[in-house]
Amino acid sequence: MNELNKKAFGGLLFFIIALSLLLFIPVWTFAYWQAWVFLITLSICVFAITMYLAFYDPALLQRRVMAGAIAEKDKKQKLIQFIAQIAFALVIIIPSLDHRFSWSHVSTPISLIGDVLVVLGLLIVFFVFKANTFTSAIIEVDKKQQVVSEGPYAIVRHPMYAGAMLMLFGVPLALGSLWGLTAFLFITLVIIWRLLDEEKYLEKNLKGYREYENKVRYRLVPLLF
């Protein structure tokens, strides 16, 4: 295993461990079947995507391992990423507390539908990765980068964020929580803030992006936004 793969799969292991802590410490029990199903589902999906990139697009994998507030170059994006990390933690922690204190109830079928939404959201992200090898985890433009307007990019301008939002909407439901949807609304606002700032950067630094904006009118949801 080369250094890139060690870093990528090491980071994945760290993410799963951190996610497990966020899930089970607030609820203070392992008797939380919704959390186990969600954790296993998410882990399998993310592992499969990482494996694909390791074999078929290591350049993109390299771009994805450099992530988070520290990796961002712009001060505003550092702040946005920091807030986004807090918002993501809340998407996990609030449902866990909800389960512990029984603030709300979600039926088993709805919880399983939430897991399906998690898979579908990550599937969209996977198709974005296949369509665009320059989908860096930070906001930057590679010298060889060109505007991609095919595949999911023909539908909305930010399909990766759209997939991530579908996944994030499914998380509270998968964890059996309605109160967790408040954290989803919060992280949605953070994502919109990020993509609006990202578009300004791309308009200035990526040739042909303004023309692409005129061609594909919607950012996240067709006919809505």
C-alpha positions in Angstrom: 0.0 0.0 0.0 1.5 3.4 -1.0 1.6 6.5 1.1 -1.5 8.0 -0.5 -3.6 4.9 0.2 -2.3 4.7 3.8 -3.3 8.3 4.3 -6.7 7.8 2.7 -7.7 4.6 4.5 -6.1 5.9 7.7 -8.3 9.0 7.4 -11.3 6.8 6.7 -10.7 4.7 9.8 -10.3 7.9 11.9 -13.6 9.2 10.5 -15.4 6.0 11.4 -14.0 6.0 14.9 -14.9 9.6 15.4 -18.4 9.0 14.0 -18.9 6.1 16.4 -18.0 8.3 19.3 -20.4 11.0 18.2 -23.1 8.3 17.9 -22.7 6.3 21.1 -21.3 8.6 23.7 -24.3 11.0 23.8 -26.8 8.1 24.0 -24.6 6.2 26.4 -25.5 2.8 25.2 -24.7 0.4 22.4 -28.4 -0.7 22.3 -29.2 1.7 19.5 -29.9 -0.4 16.4 -30.6 2.6 14.2 -27.1 3.8 14.8 -25.5 0.5 14.0 -27.4 0.1 10.7 -26.5 3.7 9.8 -22.8 3.3 10.8 -22.4 0.0 8.8 -24.3 1.4 5.8 -22.2 4.6 5.6 -18.9 2.8 6.3 -19.5 0.3 3.5 -20.4 3.1 1.0 -17.5 5.4 1.9 -15.1 2.4 1.9 -16.3 1.4 -1.6 -15.9 4.9 -3.0 -12.4 5.1 -1.5 -11.4 1.8 -3.0 -12.7 2.9 -6.4 -10.6 6.1 -6.3 -7.5 4.2 -5.1 -7.7 1.9 -8.1 -9.1 4.1 -10.8 -8.5 7.8 -9.9 -5.6 8.3 -7.4 -5.3 11.9 -8.5 -8.8 12.6 -7.3 -8.1 10.6 -4.1 -5.1 12.9 -3.5 -7.4 15.9 -3.9 -10.0 14.4 -1.5 -7.6 13.5 1.4 -6.6 17.2 1.7 -9.8 18.4 3.4 -11.2 20.5 6.2 -10.7 24.0 7.6 -7.0 23.6 7.9 -6.5 22.6 4.2 -8.6 25.6 2.8 -6.5 28.5 1.5 -9.1 31.2 1.8 -9.9 32.6 5.3 -13.6 32.8 4.7 -13.7 29.1 3.5 -11.6 28.1 6.6 -14.4 29.6 8.7 -17.2 28.0 6.6 -15.5 24.6 6.8 -15.1 25.0 10.6 -18.8 25.8 11.0 -19.7 22.9 8.6 -17.7 20.5 10.8 -19.7 21.6 13.8 -22.9 21.4 11.9 -22.1 17.8 10.7 -21.4 16.8 14.3 -24.8 18.2 15.4 -26.5 16.1 12.6 -25.1 13.1 14.5 -25.2 14.2 18.1 -28.8 15.6 18.2 -30.4 12.3 17.0 -28.3 10.4 19.5 -29.6 12.7 22.4 -33.1 12.4 20.9 -32.9 8.6 21.2 -31.6 8.8 24.7 -34.3 11.2 26.0 -37.1 10.1 23.6 -37.8 13.6 22.3 -39.4 12.2 19.1 -40.2 8.9 17.5 -39.6 7.6 14.0 -41.0 4.3 12.8 -38.8 1.5 11.6 -39.8 1.9 7.9 -39.0 5.6 8.0 -35.6 4.9 9.6 -34.7 2.4 6.9 -35.8 4.9 4.3 -33.3 7.3 5.9 -30.6 4.7 5.3 -31.7 4.4 1.7 -31.4 8.2 1.3 -27.9 8.0 2.7 -26.9 5.4 0.1 -28.6 7.4 -2.7 -26.8 10.6 -1.7 -23.4 8.9 -1.6 -24.2 7.2 -5.0 -24.8 10.7 -6.5 -21.4 11.8 -5.0 -19.8 8.7 -6.6 -21.2 9.6 -10.0 -19.9 13.2 -9.5 -16.4 11.7 -8.9 -16.7 9.6 -12.0 -17.7 12.7 -14.1 -15.1 15.1 -12.7 -11.7 14.2 -11.5 -11.1 17.7 -10.2 -13.7 17.6 -7.4 -11.2 18.7 -4.8 -12.2 18.7 -1.1 -11.1 22.3 -0.9 -11.8 25.3 -3.2 -9.1 25.5 -5.8 -8.6 25.4 -9.6 -6.0 23.1 -11.2 -4.0 24.3 -14.2 -5.5 21.5 -16.3 -9.0 21.8 -15.0 -11.9 22.4 -17.4 -15.6 23.0 -16.9 -17.5 19.8 -16.7 -21.1 20.1 -18.1 -22.0 16.5 -18.6 -23.5 13.7 -16.4 -24.8 15.1 -13.1 -23.4 18.5 -14.0 -25.9 18.8 -16.8 -28.7 18.8 -14.2 -27.4 21.1 -11.5 -24.1 23.1 -11.0 -23.2 21.5 -7.7 -24.3 17.9 -7.8 -21.8 16.8 -5.2 -23.4 19.2 -2.7 -26.9 18.0 -3.8 -25.9 14.4 -3.1 -24.4 15.4 0.2 -27.6 17.2 1.2 -29.7 14.2 0.3 -27.4 12.0 2.4 -27.5 14.5 5.3 -31.3 14.6 5.2 -31.4 10.9 5.5 -29.1 10.8 8.5 -31.6 12.0 11.2 -34.3 9.8 9.8 -31.9 6.8 9.7 -31.1 7.5 13.4 -34.8 7.6 14.3 -34.9 11.4 15.1 -37.1 14.2 13.9 -35.2 16.8 16.0 -32.1 16.0 14.1 -33.7 17.7 11.1 -33.0 21.0 12.8 -29.3 20.3 12.4 -29.9 19.4 8.8 -31.4 22.8 8.2 -28.4 24.4 9.8 -25.9 22.5 7.7 -28.0 23.2 4.6 -27.5 27.0 5.2 -23.7 26.4 5.6 -23.5 24.4 2.3 -25.4 27.2 0.5 -23.0 29.8 2.0 -20.1 27.7 0.8 -21.3 27.1 -2.7 -22.2 30.8 -3.3 -18.7 31.8 -2.3 -17.2 29.0 -4.4 -19.1 30.2 -7.4 -17.5 33.6 -7.1 -14.1 32.0 -7.0 -14.9 29.8 -10.1 -16.2 32.7 -12.1 -12.9 34.5 -11.6 -10.5 31.5 -11.9 -12.1 28.8 -14.1 -12.4 29.6 -17.8 -15.8 29.0 -19.2 -17.6 28.9 -15.9 -19.8 31.9 -16.5 -21.0 30.3 -19.7 -21.7 27.1 -17.8 -23.8 29.1 -15.3 -25.9 30.5 -18.2 -26.3 26.9 -19.5 -27.2 25.2 -16.3 -29.4 27.6 -14.3 -29.9 25.7 -11.1 -27.4 25.1 -8.3 -28.8 22.3 -6.2 -32.4 21.4 -7.0 -33.9 21.6 -10.6 -36.7 24.2 -10.9 -36.1 25.4 -7.3 -32.6 26.6 -6.6 
